[in-house]
Amino acid sequence: MGVEARVETPTFIMIDKFINVFEGLERAYGQFKKNDKKLSVKVEGRPWIEHKQVTKQLWENHLNGVGNRLGIFPLKDDGTCKWEQLTLMSIITTTKIY
């Protein structure tokens, strides 16, 4: 029996870069569970806040479309912010990276 070596695939490298760009508050995050019943054109569901540590697994699940949606709070505990998002009229979304 040998020891398995984990090779960093491009997907893992991209996830690390994405986390670095969009890092924010680490002690809490938002979640959104989409309602499976299509009642209208609007995406409907239930949002809530988890007061837990943000993990790499949460990011991976979010980026791979697995489970609930992940919402990162841009304002960190030290009062700094690396990025912001502005949505106008629920149609146009812009993101600034600092």
Backbone bond lengths (Angstrom), bond angles and torsions (degrees), N, CA, C in turn:
res aa  C-N    CA-C-N  psi(-1)  N-CA   C-N-CA  omega(-1)  CA-C   N-CA-C  phi
1 M - - - 1.453 - - 1.528 110.18 -
2 G 1.291 115.35 135.25 1.457 120.02 178.24 1.519 110.71 -110.87
3 V 1.294 114.75 175.72 1.459 121.37 178.03 1.517 108.36 -94.88
4 E 1.324 116.43 131.53 1.459 120.28 178.59 1.514 110.01 -78.24
5 A 1.317 115.51 134.37 1.466 120.88 176.21 1.521 107.90 -102.42
6 R 1.306 116.08 134.74 1.463 120.22 178.58 1.522 108.57 -94.57
7 V 1.298 115.90 117.95 1.461 121.66 178.47 1.517 107.66 -91.04
8 E 1.320 115.86 130.54 1.465 120.01 178.76 1.523 109.15 -73.15
9 T 1.310 116.42 109.05 1.458 121.19 178.99 1.522 108.76 -79.34
10 P 1.336 116.67 161.99 1.470 119.06 178.04 1.527 112.88 -54.68
11 T 1.354 117.48 -33.47 1.461 120.12 179.89 1.520 110.91 -62.40
12 F 1.348 117.34 -44.70 1.458 120.17 179.20 1.526 111.36 -65.39
13 I 1.334 116.95 -39.16 1.464 120.78 178.70 1.520 109.41 -64.62
14 M 1.331 117.42 -42.08 1.466 121.21 179.37 1.523 110.75 -64.89
15 I 1.324 117.96 -39.36 1.462 120.78 178.92 1.522 109.87 -62.69
16 D 1.324 117.37 -43.57 1.471 120.60 178.24 1.524 111.46 -60.57
17 K 1.330 116.73 -41.42 1.470 120.38 178.32 1.529 110.47 -66.23
18 F 1.317 117.15 -41.28 1.466 121.79 179.13 1.529 110.16 -61.93
19 I 1.334 116.55 -45.76 1.467 121.04 178.45 1.518 110.08 -60.05
20 N 1.326 117.41 -41.49 1.462 121.16 179.97 1.530 111.66 -63.02
21 V 1.315 116.98 -40.59 1.468 120.74 -179.51 1.524 111.35 -70.99
22 F 1.332 117.73 -42.64 1.457 121.37 -173.53 1.526 113.85 -104.68
23 E 1.331 117.41 25.68 1.461 119.05 177.95 1.527 110.15 -65.58
24 G 1.312 115.03 150.58 1.455 120.82 -179.90 1.515 109.24 -155.61
25 L 1.318 116.24 -143.35 1.457 121.87 179.10 1.530 109.01 -59.35
26 E 1.327 116.58 132.26 1.464 120.14 -175.54 1.524 113.10 -101.58
27 R 1.333 118.83 -9.90 1.469 120.75 -174.90 1.523 113.96 -99.80
28 A 1.321 117.25 -1.05 1.463 121.30 178.17 1.529 108.65 -160.35
29 Y 1.323 115.07 156.97 1.459 120.06 178.45 1.526 108.85 -154.79
30 G 1.311 115.55 160.02 1.455 120.77 177.10 1.518 111.20 -92.80
31 Q 1.310 116.24 151.49 1.463 122.66 175.88 1.521 107.73 -131.03
32 F 1.315 115.82 152.36 1.457 121.22 177.48 1.512 107.88 -142.38
33 K 1.319 116.46 123.13 1.459 121.49 176.00 1.508 108.04 -105.77
34 K 1.315 115.34 116.69 1.460 122.38 -178.62 1.529 109.89 -69.21
35 N 1.333 115.38 137.51 1.457 122.02 175.40 1.522 107.74 -76.73
36 D 1.319 116.90 125.35 1.462 120.80 -178.14 1.523 113.39 -70.93
37 K 1.320 116.65 -21.52 1.464 120.15 179.61 1.519 109.01 -81.36
38 K 1.302 116.95 120.00 1.467 122.15 -179.11 1.520 108.66 -84.07
39 L 1.342 116.74 98.07 1.457 121.42 -178.47 1.527 112.06 -93.44
40 S 1.338 116.15 -24.78 1.459 120.43 -179.60 1.530 108.70 -157.07
41 V 1.304 116.70 -175.83 1.465 121.62 177.77 1.527 110.09 -69.55
42 K 1.321 116.51 -31.32 1.461 122.37 -179.09 1.534 110.85 -67.61
43 V 1.341 116.40 140.36 1.463 120.18 175.26 1.524 107.68 -74.76
44 E 1.309 116.56 121.60 1.456 121.24 -178.21 1.513 109.61 -114.17
45 G 1.327 115.62 150.47 1.450 119.91 179.64 1.516 110.97 177.02
46 R 1.328 115.15 -162.94 1.465 120.86 -177.06 1.529 110.19 -121.20
47 P 1.344 117.63 116.95 1.461 120.51 175.50 1.532 111.00 -93.04
48 W 1.324 117.51 151.13 1.457 122.52 173.51 1.522 110.05 -158.97
49 I 1.320 116.12 167.96 1.467 122.35 179.62 1.521 108.84 -112.55
50 E 1.327 115.86 132.23 1.457 122.57 173.66 1.527 107.75 -101.91
51 H 1.307 117.12 126.20 1.466 121.44 177.18 1.523 108.31 -94.31
52 K 1.326 113.95 68.49 1.459 123.28 -178.02 1.522 108.95 -138.89
53 Q 1.322 115.79 165.51 1.459 122.69 177.45 1.532 110.28 -66.40
54 V 1.331 116.92 137.07 1.460 121.76 174.20 1.532 107.18 -76.15
55 T 1.321 117.26 127.02 1.459 120.89 -177.77 1.529 110.72 -112.41
56 K 1.323 115.19 160.96 1.460 120.32 177.10 1.531 110.19 -62.98
57 Q 1.326 116.22 -34.08 1.475 119.81 179.10 1.530 111.26 -61.81
58 L 1.345 117.65 -38.80 1.471 120.85 176.22 1.528 110.55 -60.47
59 W 1.350 115.88 -45.28 1.466 120.48 178.01 1.527 110.53 -60.69
60 E 1.332 117.04 -48.04 1.465 120.89 -178.77 1.525 110.92 -59.52
61 N 1.332 116.75 -46.14 1.464 120.15 178.41 1.521 110.93 -59.54
62 H 1.331 116.80 -45.12 1.466 121.92 -179.24 1.532 110.85 -60.70
63 L 1.330 116.11 -48.63 1.465 119.98 -176.74 1.525 112.58 -70.90
64 N 1.322 117.10 -23.53 1.462 120.97 177.10 1.528 112.64 -93.72
65 G 1.343 117.22 2.09 1.461 121.11 177.59 1.516 113.79 72.94
66 V 1.336 116.59 27.35 1.463 121.79 -178.48 1.525 109.69 -103.97
67 G 1.323 117.54 131.82 1.463 121.11 175.24 1.520 113.27 75.30
68 N 1.333 114.34 -154.37 1.463 121.26 -177.16 1.518 111.35 -75.44
69 R 1.333 115.45 157.92 1.462 120.80 176.70 1.528 108.69 -70.68
70 L 1.332 117.08 151.99 1.462 123.10 -179.10 1.522 109.25 -113.20
71 G 1.323 116.72 132.06 1.457 121.66 176.05 1.520 109.97 -121.06
72 I 1.325 115.93 120.47 1.461 121.47 -179.87 1.524 108.83 -99.54
73 F 1.336 115.88 131.66 1.462 120.70 175.58 1.525 108.36 -79.14
74 P 1.336 119.24 121.38 1.463 120.33 -175.25 1.535 114.44 -67.43
75 L 1.329 118.34 -30.08 1.467 120.84 -177.42 1.529 109.95 -78.95
76 K 1.337 115.99 120.60 1.465 121.34 -177.72 1.531 109.94 -89.27
77 D 1.340 116.15 168.07 1.466 121.60 -179.13 1.524 113.33 -59.90
78 D 1.331 118.09 -28.73 1.466 120.17 -179.31 1.530 112.63 -83.64
79 G 1.342 116.68 5.75 1.459 121.16 176.49 1.525 113.94 86.14
80 T 1.328 117.72 2.43 1.462 120.36 179.63 1.524 110.18 -96.19
81 C 1.316 113.89 162.06 1.456 121.20 -179.71 1.521 107.20 -141.86
82 K 1.333 116.72 129.71 1.460 121.37 -177.65 1.532 112.59 -95.05
83 W 1.318 116.37 -21.65 1.458 120.57 -176.74 1.524 109.71 -153.48
84 E 1.328 115.12 164.13 1.466 120.23 175.24 1.518 108.02 -144.53
85 Q 1.318 115.58 156.81 1.456 120.29 177.85 1.514 108.68 -132.32
86 L 1.304 115.66 137.33 1.454 121.58 -179.60 1.523 108.04 -129.30
87 T 1.316 116.68 125.69 1.458 121.22 177.86 1.519 108.29 -115.43
88 L 1.314 115.92 125.06 1.454 121.83 179.61 1.521 109.38 -111.13
89 M 1.315 116.38 127.41 1.460 123.01 175.60 1.533 112.21 55.18
90 S 1.330 117.98 24.31 1.468 122.79 178.76 1.528 113.10 55.21
91 I 1.319 117.16 21.07 1.460 120.86 179.94 1.530 110.43 -120.44
92 I 1.326 116.79 -48.64 1.461 121.73 -174.96 1.535 108.52 -102.94
93 T 1.315 116.25 127.51 1.459 121.19 177.32 1.522 108.77 -122.86
94 T 1.323 116.61 130.13 1.459 120.84 176.23 1.518 108.18 -124.61
95 T 1.322 115.65 146.13 1.464 121.16 178.25 1.516 108.48 -128.30
96 K 1.338 116.88 132.21 1.467 121.94 175.97 1.513 108.21 -108.64
97 I 1.322 115.76 134.70 1.459 122.38 176.01 1.522 107.39 -109.04
98 Y 1.315 116.86 130.32 1.466 120.95 -179.68 1.507 111.17 -103.70
